[in-house]
Amino acid sequence: MISSLLAAASVPVTPEWSPTVAIIISASSLVVLLLTLKIQYPQVGPKFPILPISIPAFIGAMAFGHVIGIGIVLGLTNIGRL
């Protein structure tokens, strides 16, 4: 039993890129971007011309949104839902 668990753990399961993966990562990035509107100092640094946040806050939100989205995609792939 332990050898079968080790064999299963050694084979990484990575999903193929699909529109579903893109939607999940985009949605998580958007949610994190909306959460940045609640930070204490969203206007510190160079201002973003369209959104009411700064450029560093926008880049940080997008990066963190991608990290969260990748975690969701890998988690859903691991349980067989994606």
Jmol script that loads the backbone (N, CA, C; Angstrom):
load data "model"
ATOM      1  N   MET A   1       0.816  -1.185   0.000  1.00  0.00           N
ATOM      2  CA  MET A   1       0.000   0.000   0.000  1.00  0.00           C
ATOM      3  C   MET A   1       0.870   1.263   0.000  1.00  0.00           C
ATOM      4  N   ILE A   2       1.925   1.274   0.778  1.00  0.00           N
ATOM      5  CA  ILE A   2       2.785   2.455   0.829  1.00  0.00           C
ATOM      6  C   ILE A   2       3.491   2.660  -0.503  1.00  0.00           C
ATOM      7  N   SER A   3       3.896   1.586  -1.166  1.00  0.00           N
ATOM      8  CA  SER A   3       4.570   1.751  -2.453  1.00  0.00           C
ATOM      9  C   SER A   3       3.624   2.337  -3.499  1.00  0.00           C
ATOM     10  N   SER A   4       2.335   1.988  -3.455  1.00  0.00           N
ATOM     11  CA  SER A   4       1.394   2.564  -4.409  1.00  0.00           C
ATOM     12  C   SER A   4       1.150   4.042  -4.121  1.00  0.00           C
ATOM     13  N   LEU A   5       1.169   4.440  -2.837  1.00  0.00           N
ATOM     14  CA  LEU A   5       1.037   5.852  -2.507  1.00  0.00           C
ATOM     15  C   LEU A   5       2.243   6.646  -2.974  1.00  0.00           C
ATOM     16  N   LEU A   6       3.426   6.075  -2.807  1.00  0.00           N
ATOM     17  CA  LEU A   6       4.637   6.747  -3.262  1.00  0.00           C
ATOM     18  C   LEU A   6       4.669   6.863  -4.782  1.00  0.00           C
ATOM     19  N   ALA A   7       4.195   5.828  -5.454  1.00  0.00           N
ATOM     20  CA  ALA A   7       4.161   5.870  -6.920  1.00  0.00           C
ATOM     21  C   ALA A   7       3.166   6.926  -7.395  1.00  0.00           C
ATOM     22  N   ALA A   8       2.033   7.045  -6.717  1.00  0.00           N
ATOM     23  CA  ALA A   8       1.044   8.044  -7.105  1.00  0.00           C
ATOM     24  C   ALA A   8       1.541   9.458  -6.811  1.00  0.00           C
ATOM     25  N   ALA A   9       2.295   9.607  -5.741  1.00  0.00           N
ATOM     26  CA  ALA A   9       2.796  10.933  -5.380  1.00  0.00           C
ATOM     27  C   ALA A   9       3.938  11.383  -6.280  1.00  0.00           C
ATOM     28  N   SER A  10       4.629  10.446  -6.898  1.00  0.00           N
ATOM     29  CA  SER A  10       5.775  10.824  -7.715  1.00  0.00           C
ATOM     30  C   SER A  10       5.379  11.284  -9.117  1.00  0.00           C
ATOM     31  N   VAL A  11       4.158  11.015  -9.543  1.00  0.00           N
ATOM     32  CA  VAL A  11       3.708  11.419 -10.867  1.00  0.00           C
ATOM     33  C   VAL A  11       2.892  12.700 -10.736  1.00  0.00           C
ATOM     34  N   PRO A  12       3.453  13.841 -11.100  1.00  0.00           N
ATOM     35  CA  PRO A  12       2.690  15.086 -10.968  1.00  0.00           C
ATOM     36  C   PRO A  12       1.600  15.170 -12.032  1.00  0.00           C
ATOM     37  N   VAL A  13       0.459  15.639 -11.622  1.00  0.00           N
ATOM     38  CA  VAL A  13      -0.660  15.814 -12.542  1.00  0.00           C
ATOM     39  C   VAL A  13      -0.790  17.304 -12.822  1.00  0.00           C
ATOM     40  N   THR A  14      -0.538  17.685 -14.046  1.00  0.00           N
ATOM     41  CA  THR A  14      -0.686  19.082 -14.430  1.00  0.00           C
ATOM     42  C   THR A  14      -1.769  19.185 -15.483  1.00  0.00           C
ATOM     43  N   PRO A  15      -2.649  20.158 -15.349  1.00  0.00           N
ATOM     44  CA  PRO A  15      -3.740  20.282 -16.315  1.00  0.00           C
ATOM     45  C   PRO A  15      -3.269  20.886 -17.630  1.00  0.00           C
ATOM     46  N   GLU A  16      -3.961  20.552 -18.674  1.00  0.00           N
ATOM     47  CA  GLU A  16      -3.719  21.191 -19.957  1.00  0.00           C
ATOM     48  C   GLU A  16      -4.367  22.574 -19.930  1.00  0.00           C
ATOM     49  N   TRP A  17      -3.777  23.520 -20.652  1.00  0.00           N
ATOM     50  CA  TRP A  17      -4.347  24.856 -20.705  1.00  0.00           C
ATOM     51  C   TRP A  17      -5.661  24.810 -21.466  1.00  0.00           C
ATOM     52  N   SER A  18      -6.687  25.400 -20.879  1.00  0.00           N
ATOM     53  CA  SER A  18      -8.008  25.434 -21.504  1.00  0.00           C
ATOM     54  C   SER A  18      -8.692  26.741 -21.121  1.00  0.00           C
ATOM     55  N   PRO A  19      -9.809  27.057 -21.759  1.00  0.00           N
ATOM     56  CA  PRO A  19     -10.543  28.271 -21.378  1.00  0.00           C
ATOM     57  C   PRO A  19     -11.023  28.225 -19.918  1.00  0.00           C
ATOM     58  N   THR A  20     -11.288  27.034 -19.399  1.00  0.00           N
ATOM     59  CA  THR A  20     -11.698  26.916 -17.998  1.00  0.00           C
ATOM     60  C   THR A  20     -10.577  27.366 -17.069  1.00  0.00           C
ATOM     61  N   VAL A  21      -9.349  26.963 -17.366  1.00  0.00           N
ATOM     62  CA  VAL A  21      -8.198  27.384 -16.568  1.00  0.00           C
ATOM     63  C   VAL A  21      -8.035  28.897 -16.658  1.00  0.00           C
ATOM     64  N   ALA A  22      -8.200  29.450 -17.839  1.00  0.00           N
ATOM     65  CA  ALA A  22      -8.067  30.901 -18.016  1.00  0.00           C
ATOM     66  C   ALA A  22      -9.141  31.646 -17.242  1.00  0.00           C
ATOM     67  N   ILE A  23     -10.356  31.141 -17.229  1.00  0.00           N
ATOM     68  CA  ILE A  23     -11.452  31.784 -16.502  1.00  0.00           C
ATOM     69  C   ILE A  23     -11.194  31.753 -15.001  1.00  0.00           C
ATOM     70  N   ILE A  24     -10.697  30.633 -14.494  1.00  0.00           N
ATOM     71  CA  ILE A  24     -10.420  30.513 -13.063  1.00  0.00           C
ATOM     72  C   ILE A  24      -9.332  31.495 -12.651  1.00  0.00           C
ATOM     73  N   ILE A  25      -8.250  31.565 -13.415  1.00  0.00           N
ATOM     74  CA  ILE A  25      -7.151  32.466 -13.061  1.00  0.00           C
ATOM     75  C   ILE A  25      -7.581  33.928 -13.215  1.00  0.00           C
ATOM     76  N   SER A  26      -8.347  34.236 -14.238  1.00  0.00           N
ATOM     77  CA  SER A  26      -8.823  35.608 -14.424  1.00  0.00           C
ATOM     78  C   SER A  26      -9.776  36.023 -13.305  1.00  0.00           C
ATOM     79  N   ALA A  27     -10.671  35.127 -12.928  1.00  0.00           N
ATOM     80  CA  ALA A  27     -11.617  35.442 -11.858  1.00  0.00           C
ATOM     81  C   ALA A  27     -10.906  35.640 -10.526  1.00  0.00           C
ATOM     82  N   SER A  28      -9.918  34.807 -10.239  1.00  0.00           N
ATOM     83  CA  SER A  28      -9.193  34.972  -8.974  1.00  0.00           C
ATOM     84  C   SER A  28      -8.384  36.271  -8.980  1.00  0.00           C
ATOM     85  N   SER A  29      -7.823  36.634 -10.126  1.00  0.00           N
ATOM     86  CA  SER A  29      -7.100  37.905 -10.213  1.00  0.00           C
ATOM     87  C   SER A  29      -8.043  39.093 -10.030  1.00  0.00           C
ATOM     88  N   LEU A  30      -9.237  39.011 -10.575  1.00  0.00           N
ATOM     89  CA  LEU A  30     -10.215  40.082 -10.423  1.00  0.00           C
ATOM     90  C   LEU A  30     -10.675  40.206  -8.971  1.00  0.00           C
ATOM     91  N   VAL A  31     -10.901  39.086  -8.300  1.00  0.00           N
ATOM     92  CA  VAL A  31     -11.311  39.123  -6.898  1.00  0.00           C
ATOM     93  C   VAL A  31     -10.223  39.762  -6.039  1.00  0.00           C
ATOM     94  N   VAL A  32      -8.979  39.379  -6.263  1.00  0.00           N
ATOM     95  CA  VAL A  32      -7.882  39.974  -5.489  1.00  0.00           C
ATOM     96  C   VAL A  32      -7.744  41.458  -5.822  1.00  0.00           C
ATOM     97  N   LEU A  33      -7.951  41.839  -7.070  1.00  0.00           N
ATOM     98  CA  LEU A  33      -7.900  43.253  -7.439  1.00  0.00           C
ATOM     99  C   LEU A  33      -8.989  44.039  -6.716  1.00  0.00           C
ATOM    100  N   LEU A  34     -10.180  43.478  -6.609  1.00  0.00           N
ATOM    101  CA  LEU A  34     -11.255  44.153  -5.880  1.00  0.00           C
ATOM    102  C   LEU A  34     -10.944  44.244  -4.390  1.00  0.00           C
ATOM    103  N   LEU A  35     -10.243  43.259  -3.859  1.00  0.00           N
ATOM    104  CA  LEU A  35      -9.863  43.306  -2.451  1.00  0.00           C
ATOM    105  C   LEU A  35      -8.805  44.369  -2.172  1.00  0.00           C
ATOM    106  N   THR A  36      -8.038  44.742  -3.174  1.00  0.00           N
ATOM    107  CA  THR A  36      -7.010  45.764  -2.956  1.00  0.00           C
ATOM    108  C   THR A  36      -7.627  47.138  -2.738  1.00  0.00           C
ATOM    109  N   LEU A  37      -8.876  47.312  -3.091  1.00  0.00           N
ATOM    110  CA  LEU A  37      -9.533  48.590  -2.830  1.00  0.00           C
ATOM    111  C   LEU A  37      -9.743  48.800  -1.334  1.00  0.00           C
ATOM    112  N   LYS A  38      -9.605  47.743  -0.544  1.00  0.00           N
ATOM    113  CA  LYS A  38      -9.782  47.827   0.904  1.00  0.00           C
ATOM    114  C   LYS A  38      -8.465  48.001   1.651  1.00  0.00           C
ATOM    115  N   ILE A  39      -7.326  48.091   0.951  1.00  0.00           N
ATOM    116  CA  ILE A  39      -6.066  48.258   1.659  1.00  0.00           C
ATOM    117  C   ILE A  39      -5.976  49.679   2.209  1.00  0.00           C
ATOM    118  N   GLN A  40      -5.118  49.871   3.200  1.00  0.00           N
ATOM    119  CA  GLN A  40      -5.082  51.143   3.911  1.00  0.00           C
ATOM    120  C   GLN A  40      -4.587  52.295   3.037  1.00  0.00           C
ATOM    121  N   TYR A  41      -3.528  52.066   2.273  1.00  0.00           N
ATOM    122  CA  TYR A  41      -2.962  53.116   1.428  1.00  0.00           C
ATOM    123  C   TYR A  41      -2.891  52.650  -0.027  1.00  0.00           C
ATOM    124  N   PRO A  42      -4.019  52.653  -0.755  1.00  0.00           N
ATOM    125  CA  PRO A  42      -3.979  52.155  -2.137  1.00  0.00           C
ATOM    126  C   PRO A  42      -3.339  53.124  -3.122  1.00  0.00           C
ATOM    127  N   GLN A  43      -3.129  54.379  -2.731  1.00  0.00           N
ATOM    128  CA  GLN A  43      -2.622  55.387  -3.653  1.00  0.00           C
ATOM    129  C   GLN A  43      -1.144  55.714  -3.459  1.00  0.00           C
ATOM    130  N   VAL A  44      -0.395  54.861  -2.775  1.00  0.00           N
ATOM    131  CA  VAL A  44       1.029  55.114  -2.555  1.00  0.00           C
ATOM    132  C   VAL A  44       1.798  54.681  -3.792  1.00  0.00           C
ATOM    133  N   GLY A  45       2.596  55.560  -4.358  1.00  0.00           N
ATOM    134  CA  GLY A  45       3.366  55.253  -5.551  1.00  0.00           C
ATOM    135  C   GLY A  45       2.750  55.894  -6.778  1.00  0.00           C
ATOM    136  N   PRO A  46       3.272  55.550  -7.959  1.00  0.00           N
ATOM    137  CA  PRO A  46       2.723  56.124  -9.197  1.00  0.00           C
ATOM    138  C   PRO A  46       1.267  55.712  -9.380  1.00  0.00           C
ATOM    139  N   LYS A  47       0.463  56.638  -9.807  1.00  0.00           N
ATOM    140  CA  LYS A  47      -0.970  56.395  -9.941  1.00  0.00           C
ATOM    141  C   LYS A  47      -1.286  55.660 -11.239  1.00  0.00           C
ATOM    142  N   PHE A  48      -2.262  54.761 -11.171  1.00  0.00           N
ATOM    143  CA  PHE A  48      -2.759  54.065 -12.346  1.00  0.00           C
ATOM    144  C   PHE A  48      -3.800  54.969 -12.998  1.00  0.00           C
ATOM    145  N   PRO A  49      -3.742  55.201 -14.307  1.00  0.00           N
ATOM    146  CA  PRO A  49      -4.624  56.194 -14.914  1.00  0.00           C
ATOM    147  C   PRO A  49      -6.108  55.818 -14.932  1.00  0.00           C
ATOM    148  N   ILE A  50      -6.451  54.544 -14.868  1.00  0.00           N
ATOM    149  CA  ILE A  50      -7.846  54.133 -14.999  1.00  0.00           C
ATOM    150  C   ILE A  50      -8.462  53.738 -13.661  1.00  0.00           C
ATOM    151  N   LEU A  51      -7.749  52.953 -12.872  1.00  0.00           N
ATOM    152  CA  LEU A  51      -8.275  52.434 -11.619  1.00  0.00           C
ATOM    153  C   LEU A  51      -7.880  53.316 -10.442  1.00  0.00           C
ATOM    154  N   PRO A  52      -8.637  53.258  -9.346  1.00  0.00           N
ATOM    155  CA  PRO A  52      -8.296  54.091  -8.180  1.00  0.00           C
ATOM    156  C   PRO A  52      -7.230  53.462  -7.285  1.00  0.00           C
ATOM    157  N   ILE A  53      -6.262  52.777  -7.869  1.00  0.00           N
ATOM    158  CA  ILE A  53      -5.147  52.203  -7.112  1.00  0.00           C
ATOM    159  C   ILE A  53      -3.845  52.571  -7.802  1.00  0.00           C
ATOM    160  N   SER A  54      -2.750  52.330  -7.120  1.00  0.00           N
ATOM    161  CA  SER A  54      -1.453  52.647  -7.703  1.00  0.00           C
ATOM    162  C   SER A  54      -0.967  51.487  -8.576  1.00  0.00           C
ATOM    163  N   ILE A  55       0.042  51.754  -9.369  1.00  0.00           N
ATOM    164  CA  ILE A  55       0.605  50.728 -10.251  1.00  0.00           C
ATOM    165  C   ILE A  55       1.213  49.575  -9.449  1.00  0.00           C
ATOM    166  N   PRO A  56       1.977  49.841  -8.365  1.00  0.00           N
ATOM    167  CA  PRO A  56       2.507  48.711  -7.583  1.00  0.00           C
ATOM    168  C   PRO A  56       1.402  47.856  -6.949  1.00  0.00           C
ATOM    169  N   ALA A  57       0.306  48.484  -6.507  1.00  0.00           N
ATOM    170  CA  ALA A  57      -0.808  47.720  -5.934  1.00  0.00           C
ATOM    171  C   ALA A  57      -1.467  46.854  -7.006  1.00  0.00           C
ATOM    172  N   PHE A  58      -1.581  47.390  -8.216  1.00  0.00           N
ATOM    173  CA  PHE A  58      -2.172  46.627  -9.318  1.00  0.00           C
ATOM    174  C   PHE A  58      -1.310  45.422  -9.684  1.00  0.00           C
ATOM    175  N   ILE A  59      -0.007  45.640  -9.802  1.00  0.00           N
ATOM    176  CA  ILE A  59       0.901  44.541 -10.157  1.00  0.00           C
ATOM    177  C   ILE A  59       0.916  43.486  -9.058  1.00  0.00           C
ATOM    178  N   GLY A  60       0.933  43.931  -7.810  1.00  0.00           N
ATOM    179  CA  GLY A  60       0.901  42.989  -6.694  1.00  0.00           C
ATOM    180  C   GLY A  60      -0.387  42.193  -6.661  1.00  0.00           C
ATOM    181  N   ALA A  61      -1.517  42.857  -6.933  1.00  0.00           N
ATOM    182  CA  ALA A  61      -2.804  42.165  -6.939  1.00  0.00           C
ATOM    183  C   ALA A  61      -2.862  41.131  -8.059  1.00  0.00           C
ATOM    184  N   MET A  62      -2.365  41.483  -9.231  1.00  0.00           N
ATOM    185  CA  MET A  62      -2.384  40.530 -10.343  1.00  0.00           C
ATOM    186  C   MET A  62      -1.475  39.329 -10.053  1.00  0.00           C
ATOM    187  N   ALA A  63      -0.311  39.591  -9.479  1.00  0.00           N
ATOM    188  CA  ALA A  63       0.601  38.489  -9.159  1.00  0.00           C
ATOM    189  C   ALA A  63      -0.017  37.564  -8.117  1.00  0.00           C
ATOM    190  N   PHE A  64      -0.581  38.142  -7.058  1.00  0.00           N
ATOM    191  CA  PHE A  64      -1.197  37.327  -6.016  1.00  0.00           C
ATOM    192  C   PHE A  64      -2.427  36.603  -6.551  1.00  0.00           C
ATOM    193  N   GLY A  65      -3.185  37.241  -7.442  1.00  0.00           N
ATOM    194  CA  GLY A  65      -4.339  36.587  -8.061  1.00  0.00           C
ATOM    195  C   GLY A  65      -3.939  35.382  -8.889  1.00  0.00           C
ATOM    196  N   HIS A  66      -2.817  35.490  -9.592  1.00  0.00           N
ATOM    197  CA  HIS A  66      -2.320  34.350 -10.357  1.00  0.00           C
ATOM    198  C   HIS A  66      -1.884  33.211  -9.434  1.00  0.00           C
ATOM    199  N   VAL A  67      -1.242  33.549  -8.329  1.00  0.00           N
ATOM    200  CA  VAL A  67      -0.821  32.513  -7.380  1.00  0.00           C
ATOM    201  C   VAL A  67      -2.038  31.792  -6.814  1.00  0.00           C
ATOM    202  N   ILE A  68      -3.060  32.549  -6.423  1.00  0.00           N
ATOM    203  CA  ILE A  68      -4.288  31.947  -5.900  1.00  0.00           C
ATOM    204  C   ILE A  68      -4.971  31.108  -6.990  1.00  0.00           C
ATOM    205  N   GLY A  69      -5.030  31.632  -8.208  1.00  0.00           N
ATOM    206  CA  GLY A  69      -5.658  30.901  -9.316  1.00  0.00           C
ATOM    207  C   GLY A  69      -4.945  29.602  -9.638  1.00  0.00           C
ATOM    208  N   ILE A  70      -3.625  29.634  -9.621  1.00  0.00           N
ATOM    209  CA  ILE A  70      -2.864  28.408  -9.879  1.00  0.00           C
ATOM    210  C   ILE A  70      -3.128  27.390  -8.792  1.00  0.00           C
ATOM    211  N   GLY A  71      -3.227  27.851  -7.547  1.00  0.00           N
ATOM    212  CA  GLY A  71      -3.560  26.937  -6.452  1.00  0.00           C
ATOM    213  C   GLY A  71      -4.934  26.312  -6.626  1.00  0.00           C
ATOM    214  N   ILE A  72      -5.898  27.102  -7.067  1.00  0.00           N
ATOM    215  CA  ILE A  72      -7.247  26.578  -7.304  1.00  0.00           C
ATOM    216  C   ILE A  72      -7.231  25.566  -8.436  1.00  0.00           C
ATOM    217  N   VAL A  73      -6.546  25.894  -9.535  1.00  0.00           N
ATOM    218  CA  VAL A  73      -6.491  24.988 -10.686  1.00  0.00           C
ATOM    219  C   VAL A  73      -5.816  23.662 -10.303  1.00  0.00           C
ATOM    220  N   LEU A  74      -4.681  23.744  -9.608  1.00  0.00           N
ATOM    221  CA  LEU A  74      -3.992  22.518  -9.218  1.00  0.00           C
ATOM    222  C   LEU A  74      -4.808  21.716  -8.214  1.00  0.00           C
ATOM    223  N   GLY A  75      -5.497  22.398  -7.310  1.00  0.00           N
ATOM    224  CA  GLY A  75      -6.354  21.692  -6.357  1.00  0.00           C
ATOM    225  C   GLY A  75      -7.508  20.988  -7.044  1.00  0.00           C
ATOM    226  N   LEU A  76      -8.165  21.676  -7.970  1.00  0.00           N
ATOM    227  CA  LEU A  76      -9.268  21.050  -8.702  1.00  0.00           C
ATOM    228  C   LEU A  76      -8.784  19.902  -9.578  1.00  0.00           C
ATOM    229  N   THR A  77      -7.590  20.039 -10.129  1.00  0.00           N
ATOM    230  CA  THR A  77      -7.026  18.955 -10.935  1.00  0.00           C
ATOM    231  C   THR A  77      -6.708  17.743 -10.062  1.00  0.00           C
ATOM    232  N   ASN A  78      -6.201  18.022  -8.882  1.00  0.00           N
ATOM    233  CA  ASN A  78      -5.827  16.939  -7.973  1.00  0.00           C
ATOM    234  C   ASN A  78      -7.024  16.119  -7.523  1.00  0.00           C
ATOM    235  N   ILE A  79      -8.182  16.777  -7.320  1.00  0.00           N
ATOM    236  CA  ILE A  79      -9.362  16.032  -6.877  1.00  0.00           C
ATOM    237  C   ILE A  79     -10.191  15.501  -8.046  1.00  0.00           C
ATOM    238  N   GLY A  80      -9.746  15.802  -9.271  1.00  0.00           N
ATOM    239  CA  GLY A  80     -10.401  15.243 -10.451  1.00  0.00           C
ATOM    240  C   GLY A  80     -11.568  16.042 -10.965  1.00  0.00           C
ATOM    241  N   ARG A  81     -11.716  17.275 -10.561  1.00  0.00           N
ATOM    242  CA  ARG A  81     -12.830  18.107 -11.019  1.00  0.00           C
ATOM    243  C   ARG A  81     -12.491  18.928 -12.253  1.00  0.00           C
ATOM    244  N   LEU A  82     -11.228  18.971 -12.618  1.00  0.00           N
ATOM    245  CA  LEU A  82     -10.829  19.789 -13.766  1.00  0.00           C
ATOM    246  C   LEU A  82     -10.034  18.953 -14.729  1.00  0.00           C
TER     247      LEU A  82
END
end "model"
wireframe off; spacefill off
backbone 0.3
color backbone group
